[in-house]
Structure formats: structure tokens, C-alpha cells
Amino acid sequence: MSHDRTRVEIPEIDSAAKELDRLSRRVDALRGQMSQSPPIPAPGSDEVSVAVAENVNASGESFDTAARVGAERLRVLAAAVQTGGRNYAIADDLEPR
């Protein structure tokens, strides 16, 4: 289907949505692998060693949270791309020519 300036290719939209969904699953898989890693222990009992280990572990938790949110946003985007493309195609078919 085409307009004067816009062209919607449903197979390409579906492919893009599937790729976004695949990326979200990959992020989740990597998060799963990383979650199996134990926390980094402090190499010593001194204040600096303990603080560095705590900082590294907090960074890992922060990254996991950001990756979880990112994967969810990819899934939402995939659904929006697919639904938006289909809705556009339906609306285009309904417009008088």
C-alpha cells in the first residue's frame, strides 16, 4: 500500500517488531546469566576495600534494574510498532481514494 509520501510494508513492520522483541529476550537472557554471578567480596577488611566492593555490587544491581526496564521498554516498543503499523494500514485501506 502506498500514499503520495508514505509507504507501509506490513512484513517489514512485523520483522522490525520481532527484532525488537528478540533484543528484549536477549537482554533478559544476559541478565539471567549475570544474576548467577555472586557478589564481589571485599579483598580486605579495610574501609577502602569494603567501600569499593559495595560500590561495585551496587553498580551491578543498578545495571540489572536498568537492563530489566530497558528490556520491558523494548517489548512495549515492539508491540507499538506492530500495532501502529497495522492500524495505519487499516486506516489507509478505509480512506476514500
N, C-alpha and C positions, 0 to 999 in steps of 0.2 A: 504494500500500500504506500502511496506517496502523496504528498502535498506539493505545493509550489516550492516550499523550502524545507519541509520536514519529511523524513523517511523513517518509518518504524519497521524494523525487521524482528518479528517475534522470536525466531530461532536465535538470533544474536542476543536479544534481551534475555532469553532463557539461559543461554550459555553464560552470560555475564553474571546472572543471579546465581547460577550453580557454582561458578568460580568463587564468588564472594562467600557462599556457604561452605565451599571446600576449604577456603582460607580460615574460616572460623573454626572448623573442625581441626585443622592443623594447629592453630593456636591452642585449642583445648588439649590436644594430644601432647604438645610441648609442655603445657602447664602440668599435665599429669606426670610427665617424666621428671620435671623439676621438683614436684611436690614429694617425690620419693627420696630426694636428697635430704640428709639430716642437716639440722642447723650447724653452722660453723662454730666450733668451740673456740673459746679464747685460748691462745697459745700459752698464756701465762696468767697468773692471778693478779698481776699489777693492774692499776687503774686504766692505763692506756690500752693494754691488750683486751681487757673486758669491754671497754668502750668501742674499740674497733670491731670486735666480734658482734656486739649488739647492733652497731650501725650496719654492718654487712647483712645481718639477718633481717633487720627492719627493711633494708632496701629490697631484699628478696621478697618479703611479704608485700611490699608496696608494688613491686613489679608484677607479682601474681594477681593482685587486685586490678591493676591497670590492664593486664592481659585478659582477665576474665571479662571486664567491662568492654574492652575492645572487641573480643570475640562475639559478645552479645550484640554490639552495635553492627558488626558485620552481618549477623543474621537478620537484624532488623532492616538493614540496608538492602540485603538480598531480596527480602520479601517486598520491600517498597519498589525496587527496580522491576521485579517481575509483575507485581500488581499494577504499578503505574504504566508500564508498557502495554499490558493487556487492556487496561481501562482506556488508554489513548487510542489503541487500535479499535476498540468497540465504539468509542465516541466518533472516531473518524468514519467508521462504516455507517453510522447513523446520520451524519451530516448530509444535507441535500447537495447535490452536485450541479 
